[in-house]
Amino acid sequence: MKRSILLRVLIIAFCAYMLISLGTLVDELSARREELAETQSQIKDTALSVEEKENLIKNSTLEEFIERAAREMLGFVYPNEQVFVDVN
């Protein structure tokens, strides 16, 4: 009689442990899926940026490329040029 009660308690404890472990693994899986989605989004953004830069290089002369890079990356403008920035 004592053995069967002890066995039942041990089985219940083991089942509780397994359920808690399963919950922890499900949470970890969810976090990993979110991380994967974020990483895939970053890869997609980087690929688009690379493609845009490759197209810029292919479709521009060296002078146009240098001018565009100076304007976009360094903020250069021509003397007496007025630049309007859209703040929306």
C-alpha positions as a LaTeX table, in Angstrom:
\begin{tabular}{lrrr}
\hline
Residue & $x$ (\AA) & $y$ (\AA) & $z$ (\AA) \\
\hline
Met1 & 0.00 & 0.00 & 0.00 \\
Lys2 & 2.76 & 2.47 & 0.93 \\
Arg3 & 4.63 & 1.47 & $-2.21$ \\
Ser4 & 1.71 & 2.19 & $-4.51$ \\
Ile5 & 1.18 & 5.63 & $-2.94$ \\
Leu6 & 4.90 & 6.41 & $-3.26$ \\
Leu7 & 4.87 & 5.18 & $-6.85$ \\
Arg8 & 1.88 & 7.39 & $-7.67$ \\
Val9 & 3.53 & 10.42 & $-6.08$ \\
Leu10 & 6.71 & 9.78 & $-8.06$ \\
Ile11 & 4.75 & 9.38 & $-11.31$ \\
Ile12 & 2.82 & 12.62 & $-10.64$ \\
Ala13 & 6.07 & 14.45 & $-9.83$ \\
Phe14 & 7.68 & 13.12 & $-13.00$ \\
Cys15 & 4.67 & 14.21 & $-15.09$ \\
Ala16 & 4.77 & 17.69 & $-13.53$ \\
Tyr17 & 8.49 & 17.94 & $-14.30$ \\
Met18 & 7.88 & 16.90 & $-17.91$ \\
Leu19 & 5.09 & 19.47 & $-18.33$ \\
Ile20 & 7.25 & 22.26 & $-16.94$ \\
Ser21 & 10.13 & 21.21 & $-19.20$ \\
Leu22 & 7.79 & 21.14 & $-22.19$ \\
Gly23 & 6.55 & 24.65 & $-21.38$ \\
Thr24 & 10.11 & 25.92 & $-21.16$ \\
Leu25 & 10.99 & 24.36 & $-24.49$ \\
Val26 & 7.91 & 25.86 & $-26.15$ \\
Asp27 & 8.88 & 29.32 & $-24.88$ \\
Glu28 & 12.43 & 28.87 & $-26.15$ \\
Leu29 & 11.14 & 27.70 & $-29.52$ \\
Ser30 & 8.93 & 30.76 & $-29.79$ \\
Ala31 & 11.86 & 33.06 & $-28.99$ \\
Arg32 & 14.03 & 31.33 & $-31.59$ \\
Arg33 & 11.32 & 31.70 & $-34.23$ \\
Glu34 & 11.09 & 35.43 & $-33.54$ \\
Glu35 & 14.87 & 35.70 & $-33.76$ \\
Leu36 & 14.83 & 33.79 & $-37.04$ \\
Ala37 & 12.16 & 36.08 & $-38.50$ \\
Glu38 & 14.17 & 39.16 & $-37.48$ \\
Thr39 & 17.36 & 37.73 & $-38.97$ \\
Gln40 & 15.58 & 36.86 & $-42.22$ \\
Ser41 & 14.23 & 40.41 & $-42.39$ \\
Gln42 & 17.75 & 41.79 & $-41.93$ \\
Ile43 & 19.05 & 39.49 & $-44.66$ \\
Lys44 & 16.30 & 40.65 & $-47.01$ \\
Asp45 & 17.05 & 44.33 & $-46.27$ \\
Thr46 & 20.77 & 43.78 & $-46.81$ \\
Ala47 & 20.15 & 41.93 & $-50.08$ \\
Leu48 & 17.99 & 44.82 & $-51.34$ \\
Ser49 & 20.67 & 47.30 & $-50.35$ \\
Val50 & 23.35 & 45.29 & $-52.14$ \\
Glu51 & 21.16 & 44.97 & $-55.24$ \\
Glu52 & 20.50 & 48.71 & $-55.25$ \\
Lys53 & 24.21 & 49.48 & $-54.99$ \\
Glu54 & 25.05 & 46.99 & $-57.74$ \\
Asn55 & 22.48 & 48.63 & $-60.03$ \\
Leu56 & 23.91 & 52.04 & $-59.18$ \\
Ile57 & 27.39 & 50.88 & $-60.12$ \\
Lys58 & 26.24 & 49.20 & $-63.34$ \\
Asn59 & 24.06 & 52.07 & $-64.56$ \\
Ser60 & 26.31 & 55.00 & $-63.72$ \\
Thr61 & 29.52 & 56.43 & $-65.01$ \\
Leu62 & 32.30 & 56.94 & $-62.51$ \\
Glu63 & 31.61 & 60.67 & $-62.25$ \\
Glu64 & 27.88 & 60.11 & $-61.67$ \\
Phe65 & 28.65 & 57.46 & $-59.08$ \\
Ile66 & 31.06 & 59.72 & $-57.20$ \\
Glu67 & 28.61 & 62.64 & $-57.31$ \\
Arg68 & 25.72 & 60.54 & $-56.06$ \\
Ala69 & 27.82 & 58.99 & $-53.30$ \\
Ala70 & 29.00 & 62.43 & $-52.19$ \\
Arg71 & 25.43 & 63.75 & $-52.11$ \\
Glu72 & 23.77 & 60.75 & $-50.41$ \\
Met73 & 26.45 & 59.54 & $-48.03$ \\
Leu74 & 28.36 & 62.71 & $-47.22$ \\
Gly75 & 25.65 & 65.35 & $-47.69$ \\
Phe76 & 27.64 & 67.40 & $-50.20$ \\
Val77 & 25.88 & 70.06 & $-52.31$ \\
Tyr78 & 26.91 & 72.46 & $-55.05$ \\
Pro79 & 27.74 & 76.05 & $-54.09$ \\
Asn80 & 24.61 & 78.25 & $-53.96$ \\
Glu81 & 22.41 & 75.16 & $-54.24$ \\
Gln82 & 19.25 & 75.12 & $-52.13$ \\
Val83 & 18.36 & 71.75 & $-50.64$ \\
Phe84 & 14.85 & 71.03 & $-49.41$ \\
Val85 & 14.36 & 68.24 & $-46.91$ \\
Asp86 & 10.99 & 66.56 & $-46.50$ \\
Val87 & 10.42 & 66.11 & $-42.77$ \\
Asn88 & 7.33 & 63.91 & $-43.12$ \\
\hline
\end{tabular}
